[in-house]
Amino acid sequence: MRTIRPFTRGHSIRKLVVACVIGLSSAVALAESIVVASTTSTEQSGLFRHILPVFSKATGVEVRVVALGTGQALDVGRRGDADVVFVHDQAAELRFVKEGFGVERIAVMYNDFVLVGPAADPAGARGKDIVEGLRKVAAANAAFVSRGDRSGTHAAELRHWERTGSGDKGTGYRECGCGMGPALNMAASSGAYVLADRGTWLSFKNRADLEILVEGDTRLFNQYGVMVVHPERHPHVKREAAQAFVDWLVSEDGQGAIAAYRIDGEPLFFPNAGQ
């Protein structure tokens, strides 16, 4: 049963001039396309397949997505090989902006992480405490698949392991250096535990006997942010078209499109622009 609920910190939408998105200037219209470096979770969950056609229809701007782990997506932005970065590791995002690679970090949406594992739960990890769950996985030397790819999910996983205080992940810990979908496939085929974002989990079909074992811990909160790559670093960045995409994401239309994306009636992401 899903336990995540919309946070009650207010849901005021960022007050931006959305007219520049709907009534594009000729400069934006002529840009034709932008590159967005984003995470495997936004791609593999199906979110982009849902929202990008809506954006392109409204603006005439096409979007090409490069889906990588968050760390790699930020590296793409640092090199100037993308116009926008849309990821989920707030500390890394703020460093990106502080170092002058991004214009501004803007919150877009959130969901949560879940600890997934075999229904029999041989480590006894089931509950609402992610740190205690990981301690039990390590103590049992249970199989655990780590993304190991510098993604936002990998960064979150490492933070939770650090909170266990022991540094011991057990002999069953393995890094795949892969995206969320392949990591879930590995866990399904080997009966392993894995930390997953809820969006990818909900869209994942090859579950075998995997199920959610730990959810509802506030430390599993998973925020996504978006940034235009700074044109002062990379003058070729299509700033107007890129800003049009960011403005649309945080507009009522964009936030509504995100909220409307559901699987079997269940939302995968909760819009919270301006938070």
WOPE-V686699 format. One record per run of one state. SS is the DSSP state (2 for helix, 1 for strand, 0 for the rest). FROM is the first residue (numbers start at 1). LEN is the number of residues. If there is no record, write none. Layout:
[[SS | FROM | LEN] [SS | FROM | LEN]]
//
This chain:
[[0 | 1 | 18] [2 | 19 | 4] [0 | 23 | 3] [2 | 26 | 6] [0 | 32 | 1] [1 | 33 | 7] [2 | 40 | 5] [0 | 45 | 2] [2 | 47 | 13] [0 | 60 | 2] [1 | 62 | 7] [0 | 69 | 1] [2 | 70 | 10] [0 | 80 | 4] [1 | 84 | 4] [0 | 88 | 2] [2 | 90 | 9] [0 | 99 | 3] [1 | 102 | 1] [0 | 103 | 3] [1 | 106 | 13] [0 | 119 | 8] [1 | 127 | 1] [0 | 128 | 2] [2 | 130 | 10] [0 | 140 | 4] [1 | 144 | 3] [0 | 147 | 5] [2 | 152 | 12] [0 | 164 | 9] [1 | 173 | 3] [0 | 176 | 4] [2 | 180 | 11] [0 | 191 | 2] [1 | 193 | 5] [2 | 198 | 6] [0 | 204 | 6] [1 | 210 | 5] [0 | 215 | 3] [2 | 218 | 3] [1 | 221 | 9] [0 | 230 | 9] [2 | 239 | 11] [0 | 250 | 2] [2 | 252 | 9] [0 | 261 | 1] [1 | 262 | 2] [0 | 264 | 2] [1 | 266 | 2] [0 | 268 | 2] [1 | 270 | 2] [0 | 272 | 4]]
//
